[in-house]
Amino acid sequence: MSNVVTAVAMIAAAGVAAQWVAWRFQLPAIVLLLAAGALAGPVTGLVQPDVQFAGLVQPLVAVAVAIILFEGGLTLNFHEIAGTTKAVRRIVFIGAPVAFVLGSANAFYVAELSLWPALIFGGILVVTGPTVIIPLLRQAKLAKRPAALLRWEAILADPLGALIAVFVFEAFLVVSGQHHADTLLMRVALALVLGLAGGWFAGRALVWAFVNGHVPEYLKIPVILTTVIGTYAISNAVLEESGLLTVTMLGLALGNSRIASLGEVKRFKEIMTILLVSGVFIILTASLEPAALVSAFEPRTVAFVVLLLVVVRPVSVWLATIGTGLSLKERFLVGWIAPRGVVAVAVSGLFAGLLVARGVEDGARLVPLAFSVVVVTVIAHGFSIAPLARALGLSSGNGAGLLIVGANRFTVALAEKLGQKDIPVLISDRNWRRLSRARNAGVPTHFGEILSEVAEHTISLAPYSHLLAASDNDDYNALICTNFGPEIGRAEVLQIGRDDTESAQHRQLMVTLGGRPYLAACGGIEALDARLAQGWKVSATALSETYGKDRFLEERAQEAISLFILSAGGKLRPEPDLSQDTLKAGDTVFSLVPPENDA
């Protein structure tokens, strides 16, 4: 028991540490998770899942993958793909079969697998994997359309690839005389009905129960989790791995409903998914035998992976996206990005055991091959997606941007100056007239309720590292910050008008309600607007080797108010303390200065 607990603790610690290092140094998290798993397993032997968890590894991984796919379906909203519906449909229903045929031929002729393992592996490699794609998209900050396309493909293709592999395996059993053809057809039909109709019906049943008050708030997440695992198990009892399709449809049904508490459910599922992805990757990598790592460098394996990257994936995507309205740059990017993840490895392990048990000896090669594909694609695509997106002009920015809620003199002046320094900025307001000043200044604007579902699907948060709530209603500002805190970061939502000298009890409330006080000593938005009306300006001062911090502070008016610092590395820091801040050449200081000090 103690060994199992120790192993769980090590896996959890290694997974969270890898995710944190990836965030801190802007590295692909999956690459670090693979490295952590290899270090914990084959290299040091500290974690040995097959020994420590006995026969529980495959069931645990299967349940984790089901929850991950459900969470992926939960995040897919039909409004997101208004401009890519045709492309998504083509990639799933045309690109996947093309990838299956080409991938199977690649496995048969290049990797030198026998026919049935090659066909099964070709089906498995149709998947791209939300466990890998979603962390990459979070890091790379792609433009909205290619990001939505890659996310939808990853989540919808995962169950499709697994089902193709299942159908091929069932066909193998029929050909080898272990099943009857009519039994296969009946099981396949029943699995599709359960997966498509059953998953959607289960999701709508949950929506009905929640909306009509039949489930209390504190039981909603447990009920959802139980339903996910239950529907997955029932579908798998009919046809192995068909449960992946069922839980994806269940997630789609819930994600496109109007449940009031859906935001809380999504955040909980996202946290669970991060933990599950981390744990599953480390467990599967730690399960590898050293010999499997060596086999990844065989010439036939290397040739197989190279052809998969530069021929199979691009050809299938380019054929599928003809006439879909995607630009050449978008097709090129989507045709390159296709990392494989947990599902590919987990399903490969399942069929490897089934094939070997039925006398197909080279079925054992599926797992080492799958890991070779996962490692190479994760590294190649993980490190290339961000620079390639920037080179193609398909990046939404470096994330050093400011989303402002509330149009007034101060916010327009601030946004205008930030925009002059190529910092992404957007002003949102519910009042069309108040936005006129921003429109006249050429500042990007959003007219409407920032908290509405429409705004959720039309405003991408990827370009913005901070949110500034600066309306003339402090309660509304607090609501904005509370809502966006989990999305942008609790420390990155700023609230004008909040006084940091409030009582201790009120300050405790501020931890979860409202945002971080911003310019609290300035008297609120009315006082800031009054300064602008008196001739104050927002200035931007760039520091250099010849014009450093000391000279800047010496020439700066004492009344000036520090607003932001844009570091030489492109990071935005709000309301800096210039006396304590380590300013250096390349930094830009944004300040609110009196008229005679306008810079």
N, C-alpha and C positions, 0 to 999 in steps of 0.2 A: 504493500500500500504506500509506504513512504517513497519508494522509487517512482511510483506513478505520480504522486503529488509533486515530487521534485521535478520530474520531466515536464509536467503541465506548467509549473512555475517557470522553468527555463524557457519553454516554448513561448509563453506569454511575454516574458521579459525580452526575449530576443526579437519577437515580432513588433512590440511597441517601440523598442529601441531602434530597430531598422526603420520604422515609419518616421520616428522623430528625426533621425539623422537625414533621411531623405528630404523631410520638410526643411530642416535647418540649412542644408547645403544644396537644395534644389536639384536632387538626384532622383532617378526613377526608383520608386519604393520597391518595385518587384525585383529589381536587380539586387538590391541589398537583402531582401528576404531570401532570395535564392542563395546568396553568399552566406547568410546566417544559417540557413538549413544545412548547407554543405559543411560548414565549420562545425556545427553541433553534431552532425551525423557521421558521414563517411570519414571526415578528417580526424576528429577527436574521439568519436564514439560516445560522447556524453549523453546524447539522445538516441535511443534505439526503439523507435515506435513499434516495430513488429514484436519486440521482446517485452517492452514495458506496457504496451496496450493490448498484447496478445492478438485476438482476432477482431478487435474493435476498430482498427484503423479504417478499413473500407466503409463500414456502416457510418462511422463518424464523419468521414469525408463526404459520403453521399448526402447525408442530412445537411451538412454545411453548404454544399453546392446548391442544394434545393433552396435553402434560405437565401443564399446569395442571388440566385436567379429570380426568386420572388421579389427581393428588394430591387433588383434591376427593373423588373416589370412594373413595380410600384412607382418608379421614377419616370416612366415613359408616359408622356401626355400627348394625346393626338394633336393638340394645338402646336406642339413643338415642330412637327414635320410638315407644316403647311406648305413649305417650298420644296420638300424632299420626299413626299409620299411616294411618288412614282419611282424615284431612285431607290428608296428602301425596299419597295415591293420587287423591283427588278433584281436587286442584289440578293435578296433572300430566295426568290423563286426561279431566277435564271442563273445568277452568279454562283449560287451554292451547288446546283447540279453540275455546272461546268467545272467548278473547283473539285467536285467529287471525282469526275471522270479523269481530269488531268492529274489530280493528286494520287489516284489509284494507279494510273499508268506510271507515274514517277516512283511510287513505292514498289511496283512490280519490276520495272526494268532497271531502275537506278539503285534503289535500296536493296533489290534482289530478294524481296519477300515472295513467298508463294502466293497463289491467286487469292485465296480467301482472306488471309491476313492483310494483303495489299488492299483489297476492296474495303474491308472493315476500317483499316487505317485511313484510307481516302475519305471515308465518311466522317471519321473522328476529326480530321484536319479541316473540315468545313467550318468548325467553330473558330471564333476569334477570342471570345472570352471576356465577359464584363469584369472578371476579377483582375484583369490586366488593363483593359481599355479604360475603365473608369478612373483608376489612379493616374494613368498617363494623361487623360484629358484634364484632370484636376491640375496637374503640373504644367501641361503645355499651354493651356489657355488658348485653344483654337477658336477661330471664328464660329459663329453660332451654327451655320448650316453643316459644314463638315463634321463638327463635334456631334451634332444631333444624329447625323447619318451613321457615324462610327458607333455611337452608343446604341442606337436602335438595331443595327446589324449584329453587334456583339450579343445582345440579349436575345434577339429572335433566332439567330443562327445557332446558338448553343443547344437548345433542345432539338432543333432540326438536324444538326450534325449527329447528335447522339441517337436520334431515331433512325437516321440512314444506316448507321452502324448496326443498330438492333435489327433492322429489316434484312440487311445483308447476312447477319449471323443466323437469323431465322431461315433465310433461303439456303444457307449452308447446311443447316440441319435437315431441311427438306430433301436437298440433293443427296445428302449422305444417308438418307433413309431413316433419320431419327425423328422426323415430324412428317405429318401429312400436309399437303398443300392447302386443303380446305381449312385445317386447323390454323395454319399461318394466316390466311386471309381473314378468318373470323377474329383472331386476336388483334391483328393490325387495325381492322375496322373498329373494334371495340375500344382499342387504345386511343385512336383518333377522336372518337366520340367523347370518351372520358377526358382527354386532354384539352380539346377545344371547347366543347359545350360544357363538360363537367367543371372545368376550371373557371370558366366565365360565370356559370350558374352559382358556384360556391362563393365567388367574389360578390355577386349581386345579392346573394342571401345575407352575407355579412353586412353589406351596406344597408339593406332593409332592417336588419336587427339593430344596427347602431342608430340609424335615423329615427326609428320608432321607440327608442329607449329600452329595448329588451336586454341590453348589456350595459352594466354600469361602466363609468369611465375607467376605473382602475383595473377592470378585467378585459378591456378591449385588446391590448397588446398580447396578453396570454391567450385569449381566444384566437387571435390571428395566427400566432405561432403554432398553436395546436392544430388549427385548420390546415396550415401549410404542410406540416409534417404528416397529418392524417391523409390529405388528398394525395400527397406524394407516395405514401405507402400503398394506398388503394390502387393507384394507377400502375405502380410497379408490380403489383400482384398479378395484373392482367398482362403486362408486357414490360420487360426489364427496361428501365431508364425512360419509359414514357412519362413518368412522373415529372420530369423536367419541363415538359410542355404544359402539364397541368398547373404547376406552380407559377409558371410565367404568365399564363392566362389569368390566374387568380390575382396576381399582382397588377396586371393591366386593368382588370375590372375595378379593383380598389383604387388604383392611381388615377383613374378617370372619373371618379365619383366626386361628390361634393360633401364629404364627411367633414364636419367642423374640426375634428381632432386629427385630421390626416397629417397636418404638419408635424405634430408631435410624434405620430407613428413613423413618419419618414425619417425623422432625426434619430429615433431609437434604432430603426432598422439600419441606418447608415453607420451608426456606432457599432452595431453587431457585425455588420459586413466587414468593416475595417479589422475587427478582431478575428473574425472567421477567416478572411483572406490571409491575414498574417499567419495564423495558426496552421491553416491547411498547407500553405506553401512550405513552411518550415517542416511540418510533419512529412510531407511527400518527398522533399529533398533529403531530409535526414534518413528516409527509408532506403535510399539508393545504396546499392553495393558499390564498392570502389571499382569493380570490374565494369559496371555500367558507365561510370564516368570515363573509363579508358576507351570504351567502345564508341563514345561520341566523336573520337578523333579518327575513326576508320575512314579511308578515302570514299567508300560508297555512301557512308552517312553524311560526310561533308558535301558531296556532290548532290545528294538528295535534298538537303536543307537549302543549298544555294539555289537549285532549280525551283524549289517551293517559293522562295522569296522573290526571285527575279523573273519567273515565267508563270507559274501556276496562279499566284495571287493577282499580278497585274493583268494577265490575259482575262481571267474570269471577271474582274471588275470592269475592265474597259469594254468587254462585250456586253455586259449587263447594263451599263450606263449610257449606251448609245441612245441619243434622243431624249434624255431625261432632263435636260436643262442645266446640268452641272457644267461648270467651266472646265477647261483643260487642266488648270491648276488643281481644282478640287478633285478631279478624277485621278490625277497623278498622285496626290497625297493619300487619298483613300486606297488607291491601288498598291501603295507601298506599306501602309500601316495595317498589320494583321498579326499582332502578337498572340500566341496561344498561352493558356493558363491552366487553372486547376481542373476544369472539366475535361480537357484533352488528356491530361495525365490520369485522372481518376477513371475515366471510361476506358482508356488504354489498359490500365491495370485490371479492370473487370474482364475485358475480352481476352487479355493475355492468359489469364487463369482458365477461362472457359475453353479456349482453343487448345491449350496444352493438355487439359484433362481429356480432350477428345482426339488426342494423337497428332495434333498439328504442332510440331516441335518449334518451328520458327515463330509461332505466335508469341513466344517468350521475348522476342526482340521488340515487341510493340512498346514496352515501357521505356527501355533505353532510347529508342528512337523518339518517343514523345518528349522525353526530357531534353534531348538534343535540340528538338524543334523549339521547345519552350525557352531554353536558355539562350539560344541564338536569336530568336525573334524578340525576346524581351530586351536583350542588350541592344540589338541593332535598332529596333524601333523605339525603345525607351530613350536612347541617347540622341536619336535623330529627329524625333517628332517635333520638338520645339524649334530647333534651328531651321528645319525644312519648312515648317509653317511660316516662320519669319521671312525666309528667303522667297517663299511663294506669295507673300502678302496675305496669308490666311491666319495670322495670329491676331488675337483681340487685344494685344498689348502686353507690357511686362507686369501688369497688375498694380503699378504705382499710379493709381487714379483716385478720383474723389467723386462720389455720388452725393449730390446735395439735394435735400428736400426743403423747399421753401425759397421762393424767388423774392429778393429784395436788393437794396443798394449794395449791401456788404457782400452777399453771396455772388451777385453778378460780377462785381469788381474782382473778387477772389477767383472766380471761375475764369474770367477773361485773362487774368495774369497767368494762372496755371496753364491755360490752353496755349498761351504764347510760348511756353516752355515745353510744349508737346506732351503735357500730362493729360491723360484722358479725364474728361470731366463731363458731368451731365447734371442739369438742374431740373427737378421734377416739382410740379405744383398743380393743385386742383383748380387754380384760378387762372383762366386764360389771359386776363388783363395783366395780372402780375408778371406773367412770363414775357410781356412785350419788351421790357428792358433787356432781358437776356437775348431775345430773338434779334433785337436791333444791334446788340453787341456781337452777334455771330456765335453765341454760346449754344451748344447742343442742348435741347430741351425735351422734356416729356410732359405732355399735358394729360392729367388724369390722376386717379387715386393710386398712389404707389403701393398700397396694401391690397389692391384688387387682384383677382386672378388674371385679368388681362395684362396687367403690368408684369406679373410673374412670368408670362410667356413672351413678352415683348422686350423686356429689359434683361440683358445678360450682365450678371454681376462680375464676370471674369476680369474686365479691365480695371476694376476698382478695388483698391486695397483698404479704403476707408469710406465711411458714410458720415455725413454731417447733417444732423437734423436741426434746421435753422428757421423753422416757421415762427409765426408770432404767437403760437399756442404751445405752451410748455407741456401740457398733458399730451398733446398730439405728438410732440417731439419724443416724449418718453415712450409712447406706444410704438413709434417708428423704430426706435433703437432696440426696444424689447423684441420686436418682430424680426429684425435683421441681425441681431446679435449672434444667433447660432449659425447664420449663413456667412457673415463677413468676419466675425470674431468679436467677442465681447469687448475686448480692449480697443477695437478699431471702429466702434460706433461712437460718434461724438455728438454731444448735445449742448447746444448753445442755450443759455438762460438758466442752466443748473448751477446752483451755488455750492461750492465744495466746503463751505463753512457750516453746512446744515448739521442738525443734531446727529449724535451717534446712531440713534435708532433709524433715522432717515438714511444715513449713509449705509447701514446694513441692508436696507431695502434696495439701495442703488446697485447692489451686487447683481441682482437678477432683474430689476426693473429699470428702464431708462438706459441712458448711455453714459459714457465717460464725460465728466464736465469739461467743457471747452470754452476758453476765454471767460471763465466764471467771474473774474475780477473786473470785467469791463462793463457790467451793468446790463447785459442782455442784448438782444438783437436791435431793440429800439435805440439804445445808446450807441451801438456800432453804426447803425444807419445815420444817426445824428452826426457822427464824426465825418462820414462820407459827405453828408450835405454841407459840412463846414469846410470841405476842401481836402480832407485827408485822402490818401491814395494807398492802394496796395502796390508795394514795390517788390522787385525780385533782384537780389544782389548776388552775383556769382563771385565766389572766392577763387583766388589763384595763388601761384607761388609769390607773386609780387604784391598782391592785395590779399593779405591773410586776415585771420580772426582779430588780431590786436588792432590793426588799422581800421577794420570795419567797425568794431565796437567803439573806437575812439571817435569816429566821424558820425556815428549813429545818434540820433536824438534820444534823449532819456525817455521821452514820452512814447517812443515807438513801441509797438506791440508785436511780438513774435508770433507768427501764424503757423508756418510749416518750414521744414528743411527738406530739400530734395538732395539726397546724398549723391556722391559721385557714382555710386553703384546703382542708382536708380530707385532707391527706397525713399518713401515719404514718411516723415516723422512730424506729428502734430504738436503744436504749442511747445516748442523746445525752450529749455532754460539755457540761454546762450552763455551765461557765466559758467555753467557746468559742462555744457556740451563740447565735445571734441570736434571742432570744425576743422576741415582740411581743404586743400586745393581741390576744386571740382565741385564742391558743395554749393548749393544755391539756397539763400535764405529769403523767405517770403515774409514781409512785414507790413503792418499798417502804420503809416508814417504821417506826421503832420505836413501841411502844404509846403513849408520851406524845405523839407527834407525829401520831397518826392524824387525817387531815383528811377 
